[in-house]
Amino acid sequence: MAMTRVLPGRATMSLFKTRNRLHPVPVQAARRSTAVIDWAAYIDGHRVCTDSVADAVRLVRDGRLAPSAEESAGFVWVGLHEPSAAELHELAEVFGLHELAVEDAIHAHQRPKLERYDDVNFFVMKTVGYVAHDPAESEVVETGEIMVFCGPDFVVTVRHGAHGELGSVRGQLERHPERLALGPTAVLHAIADRVVDGYVCVADAVQEDIDEVEEAVFSPERTDEARRIYRLKREVIQLKRAVGPLAGPLRNLTGRRFVPDDIKEYLRDVEDHLTRVREQVESYDELLNPILQAHMTQVTVADNQDMRKISAWGAIFMVPTAIAGIYGMNFDKMPELRWDYGYPMVLVIIALSCLALHRGFRRNGWL
């Protein structure tokens, strides 16, 4: 690819003005007022720090850096977190980003996809994060998004949400210059690999929650796990929406010509991990359904047991109630009214009848 010298215009200079930076800025630099988290030029796999993104662009797009007209010696990597429309539009002027892709990156809430606009590939991935939760809370999985603009000599990453930070990805790549020397697609693979690793971690954490729920459902103690099961089902669906649609774009990415063969091998490995975690997440839904049915069955059985106990005690108390009702009718001629031992005899009959009913219900499992 022939490299041309591109001088940033007014929009470039206004967005990427000098920030008095002499050394690589860690992820904590996100506290600055701009959405730009970090930037750097990479020449033959080695990071070159510049005072501004404009300097990085000039450095990489200077034709003298290209060893031949068909090969680029470097690229620029700009990382942003939840940029405003103005910032991203100014960035689009610098790198020639398509307006439709820019609009998607601003508003987020996109499905995982891979689209091509001229020589720029736009890759969208869903990020997930497991939230340490209290049983009373309603959410254990949070989602975000990472949009990647991958061009011949640049990578622009736009991150939405609290999860999926890329500072560690950048640091890991910089420790392996031979990987960065492969170009922007090396960054694209590293980001996809980190996102899929996040899927694996969250899926394992959800598996632990499902195991806890299953153990609680089949424990001898009576607990109400229906709300927790429904919450897990909703989180599994949310996880499936992030994991499942990524398979197609990732498969298409491995077939693109702009991806070197060395990177394609790594991408196929990421695709394999994605397939395994997708099957794992799909099995969760199949596992939660019988757990919920078993819980509802146990609730029904417990309610029936309670009703049997109530009915048994009601039958026992009906005996003294019936006898007292008969002798409370105030008839003059009733048996044993004038007998001295009539009252004790009635008490004995009541006690023996209640004891016999109690033993019978206990023997039948009603009490």
Secondary structure, DSSP 8 states (H G I E B T S, - for coil): ---------HHHHHHS------S---GGGGGSSSSEEEEEEEETTEEE--SSHHHHHHHHT-GGG-SBTTB-SEEEEEEEES--HHHHHHHHHHHT--HHHHHHHHH----SEEEEETTEEEEEEEEEEE----TT-S-SEEEEEEEEEE-SSEEEEEEESSS---HHHHHHHHT-HHHHTT-HHHHHHHHHHHHHHHHHHHHHHHHHHHHHHHHHHTSSS----HHHHHHHHHHHHHHHHHHGGGHHHHHHHHT-TTS-HHHHHHHHHHHHHHHHHHHHHHHHHHHHHHHHHHHHHHHHHHHHHHHHHHHHHHHHHHHHHHHHHHTTS--SS-TTSS-TTHHHHHHHHHHHHHHHHHHHHHHTT--
